[in-house]
């Protein structure tokens, strides 16, 4: 999972947790707020009643002669007000929930009860508001508060997603630049347009590390090239001297056998040096890629070159190039690349098996594949087959562990995508994808 998505998800999860906590805590909080507002409104109504009494007198509510109580409620029974004379010993001021019977209907109200003295008498004032109305108000407030909080969470998630994307843009640029590096020689240190010191430090560290890798790689290539070139001359001289000794009629037979074994060893050493020198020259881009190479012609030439080995191993070589394609490349390097793969397909095949060379156009480009019915390889071994001197088990003992590294080096040099699939006991398939421009 990408860092940007992880940061956004962690932020979203934290906000969802906060939202859930608010959903749990919001109802009692809003209920307390509505009750507080209701109590405040009841106290305001009380002041209004007192203002009327002060202005008009208590007689505007209760007649002194009848000494009756006064009661009034609105049409929907949401609020009521009552005023009645009481004894001075009955004074009990409070605000609480209580039930009232209004027109044969029992309703629950939030009631303010307040006793006061005026004009020599003691009176009880009660002002109530329906709890059902309070609950409706509370539920409405909770609903709107939930929608508001949800909108805030969604809005902040999208804002943080955009902000994180902008914040991590330098890291994305660093990753893309590293992905474009196909070869240490192609790396060019560059500055990063950001004010984030962490990314600046990361970029500088990567630049420094890649420069060191590039220098080490160049030294290694130069060393391999020089050593291979310098060793090739004395090995050739020794080989010539051995050949001259073999032609000497006075040489004892026992010495001739030892000389032949020494010559084989020199031949093997010369082959290794030539392979290393080839890899070094390819990596140093000392070859031109200016030839129009036909895939059909290339496959046919390889098949003709290796025909004797196919017959000797009693194999069947199926050349199936259904479609042709030309590729601007170095013919001799491509020949070596395909030849090495076909040679391996023969070497690791079983008697009576088959080798198939298939060429065809696909959606991604032209594919040239070499498939055998040989011993195959386990999946865990596939990542290591291109390592230099990683010698596989070869029946004839001719492998130096450099054939497949040469194949990989040539493929990279020509920007060819190389892939390998294999199943033990069933065979191996090497595919070369010549991607469309």
N, C-alpha and C positions, 0 to 999 in steps of 0.2 A: 504494500500500500504506500502511495506517495506521501511525502512529508506534508505537503499542502493539504491533502485530504485528511490526514491524521489530525493536524492542528484544527481544521474546521470542525471535524467530528467531535474532538474533545471539547471545543468551545460550545458546540450545539448540545452535547450531553450535559455539560455543566449548567447551561441555561434551561434545559428541560427539567433537570433536578430542581433548580430554583423555582421553575414554574409549578412543579408538582407540590413543592413545599408551600408556595403561595396559595395554590388551590386548596390545600388542607387547612392553612391558617386563615385564609381569606373569609370564609363564611362566619366564624365567630367574631372576627375583627369587624367585619361590616355590620354584623348584628349589633355589636356594642356601639358602633358609630351611629346607627339608626336609632337605637334606644336613647343615646345621648342627645341626638338632634330632636327626638320626640320630647324628651324631658325639657329641653331648652324651649321648644315650642309651647309646651304646657305652661311653663313659667311666664312666657311672653303673654299668653292668653290670660293668665292670672292678673298680670299687670294691667291688661286692657279692662278686665272686669273691675279692678280696683279704681281705675280712672273713671269708669262709668258711675260706680257707687259714690265716689267723691264728688262727681259733677251733679248727679241726679238724686243721690241719696239711696238708702237701702230700700225705700218704698217703691222704687222702680222695679224691684224684683219681688219683694215680699211685703204684703200688707200687714201693718202692725196689728190691725184689728183681727184679721183671720189667723195670723201667725202661721200661715201655711208655707210649705217648701216650694221652691221654684225649680223647674227642670225643662231642659230644651236639648234637642239633638237635630242634626241635619237630616236631609231627606234620605241619604244612603246609610244612615246610622254609623257613619265613620267617626263622628265626634259628638260629645254631649257635654253639657254643663248643668250642674245642679247647685242650689243654694238653699240651706235650711237652718233654722235656729236650733242650737244645741245648748246643753248645760255646760258651765265652765269646767266641770270635772271630766267632760268627754273629749277634751282637746287631744288630738293625735295627728300630728303633721307627718306626712310621708308621700312617697311616690312608689307605686307598686302595681303589679298586675292583679286584676280582680275581675270577677264576672258581674255583669249587670243584666237585668231583665228589661228588655225594651219591646213593648208591644207583644208580650207573650213569647218573646224570643230571647234566649240567653246568649249573650255575646261576651267575649273576653276583651278587656280594655286595658290600656296603660293609663292609670288614674293618678292624678295629683290631688291629694286631700290636704286642705289647709284651713285651720280655724282662726278666726279673727274677731275682734271686738269693734263695734261701731254703734254709736247712738245708744249706749247703755246695754246693748245686747251682744250675745256671742253667737256667731254663725259659722257653719261648715261649708266651705266652697270645694266642690269637686269638679275637676275638668278631666275628661277622658278622651283617648284616641284609640280606635279599633286596632287590635294587634294584627288582625288579618291584613289590614292596610299597611301596617308597618312591615309585616313579613313580605308582602308583595314588593314593597319598595326595596327591602333588603335583597330579595332574589333578583330583582332587576339590576340593582347595583352590582351584585356578584356576577351576573351574566355579562354585563358590559365591561366589568373589570377583567374578567377572564379573556374576553375577546381582545381587549386592549393589550393585556400582557402577552397573549399569543402573537398578536401582530408585532409587538416590540421584539419578541424572541426571533421570529422569522426575519424581521428587518435587520436585526443585528447580526444574524447568521450570514445573510447575504452580504452585508457590509463587510463583515470580517473575512468572508471568502474572497471578496475582491481585494481587501487590504492585504491578506496573507499572500495572495497571488502576486501583488505588486512587491511585497516585502521579500518574497522568495525568488523573485525574477533573477537576481544575480546568481543564485545557486543553480537555477535552470540553465542560465547561460554557460556556467562552468561545466555542468554535466553535458550539455550539447557539444561544447568544444572538445571535451574529452572523448565523446562518442565519435567525433569526426576524425580522431587520430587513428590512422591505419598503420602508421609506421613512426618510430621515434624521430626520424629525419623530418617528418612533415609537421612536427609541433613547433609553433612559434609563440613565445611568451607574449602576453598582452595584458593591458590594464583592464580593470573592471569598473564600469561607471556606477558606483554606489558609494554612499556615505556610511554604510554599515561596516564597522571596523572588523567584525568577525568574518564577513565575506571577503573583505580586502585581505585579511591575514590568510584566509584559506586559499585565495587565488595566488598570493605571493608564494605560499608554501608549495602549491602544486607546480607553479612555474619553476621554482628552484629544484624541486624533485625531478621534473621532466627534463630540465637542462642537464642534471647529473646523469639521468638515465640515457639521454641522447649522447652525451660524451662517452659514457661507458660502452654504449652500443657501437659507436663509431670506432672506439679503440679495439673492441672485440672483433668487429668486421675487418679492420685493418690488420689486426694480428693474424686472424685466420687466413686472410688473403695473402699476407706476406709469407707466413709459415708454409701454406700450401704451395705457393709458387716456388719458394726456396727448396722445399723438400722434393718437389717434382723432378728437378734437375739431377740431384745425386741418385735418386731412385732409378731414373732412366739410365744413368751411366752404369749403375750396378747391374741392371737388367741386361744391358748390352754386353757387359763383361761376362755375365753368366752364360749368355747365349754363345759367346765365343768359346768359353770353356767347354760347353756341351758339344761343340763341333771338333774338339781336339780328340783324335783317334787314340792317343796314348792315355787318356783319362780312364782310370779303373771304373768298373761297373758300379761298385759301392759308392764311389764319389759322384757318379752320374745320377744315382738315385737321390742323394742328398742335394745335389745341385738343382734337380727338378723340383724338389720340395721347397728349396729356397726361392726358386724362381716363382713358384705359386704364391709364396708369402709376399714377395715383392710385387707381384701382379695385384694381389689383394690390397696391399698398402697403396699402390698407385691408384687403384680404383677409389679408395677412400679419399685420397688427396684430391683427385679430380672432382669427386662429388662435393667436397667442402669448397673447392675453388669455384665450382659452378654456383653453389648457394651464395657464396660471398659476392660473386660478380652480379648475380641477379639482385641481391639486396642493395648493392651499390649502383643499381640501374645502369649497368654498362652494356645492356642489350637494347637494340632498337625495336620498336613495335610498329613497323611501317609496312608489313606484308598483309595482303588480303588472303586470309586462310579459309579455305572451304572445309567445313566440318565433314562432309562426305569424303572428300579426298584425304583428309587427315586420318579418319577412321580406317579407310581402305589401306593407306600406306602402313599404318600400325599393324593391321591384320596380316598384310603380306610379309612384313618384317618378322613377325613372331610365329609365322605359320609352322615352321619346323618344330618349335617347342610344343605347339598344340598337337601335332601328329605324334611326337615322341611321348607325350603324356596321355595319348589316346583320348583326347577331349574333342568336343564339338564347339566350333566358334561360329556364332550366329551374328552376322553383321546386318543390322536392321536400321538403316538410316532412312526413315520415311520422308523426311524433309531436310533440305539443305539450308545452310546459312553461312555467310562469310563474316569473319571477325578480324578486325585490324589488330595484328599481334605479331609475335616472333614465331615463325613456323617451327624452328628447331626446338624451342622451349616447349611449345604446346605438344610437339611430337614426344618429347621426353616425358612430359607430364602424363599423357595418355598411355604411353608405352609402359611406364613404371606400374601404373594401375593394372593394366592388362597382364603384365608379367606376374604381378602378385596374384591375380585371379587364377593364373595357370599354376603358379607355385603352390598355392594353398588349396587347390582343387583336388577332388577325388578321381581316381581312374574311371573313365567313362562319363565324367561330368560334362558340364557345358559352361561356356562363357558367352555372354550376350552383350553386344555393343548397340545401344539404342539411341537414336537421335531424333528429336521432334520438337516442334514449337509448342509452347505453353502460354498461359496468360501472362506469366512473369517474364518470359523470354525463351531462349532456346536452351534445351536440356540435353546434355550428352551423358549417358550413364553406362557404367560397366558393371554387370551383375554376374556372379559366379555361383556355383552350387557346391562350394567347398566347405571347409570345417567351420567357418564363421568365427565370431568373437563375442564374448559376453559384453553386455552393455557398459559395465564399469571399466572395461579396457579401452573403449573407443576414444575417450579424451586424451589418452596417452600415445596413440599410434603415430602422431606427427612429431613426437619428441625425438630429437637427434640421438642416434645410437640406442634407441629403444628397440632392441632386437627381438623379433618374434620367433617362435619355434618354426624353423624351416627344415624340411626334410633333406634338402641337398646341401645345407650349411653355407649357402652363398650370400645370405643377407648380412649387410653391414649396418642396418638400422638407419640408412640415409635416403632410401628410395622414396618413402612417403613424405619426409621433410622437404625433399626436392619438389614433390607434387604440390605440397601446400605453398611453398615459396613461389613457384611459377604461377599458381592460381591467384595468389595475392598480387603478384606483379602485374597480372592482366585484369585485375578486378573481377575475377570469376568467383562465384559463390560455390564453395565446396562443402558437400554434406555426405555423411556416411551412415548407413544403417546395416545392421548385421544381426544374425541369429545363430547361435551355436548349433552346428550340425546341419544347417540349412543353407548358409552362404552369406555373402556380403555384397552390398551395392554401393558403389561410389558414383555420386551425381555431381556434374559440373553445370552450373546455371550461368549462362551468358545473358545477363539482364538487359532488358530493353533500355535504350537511352532515354 
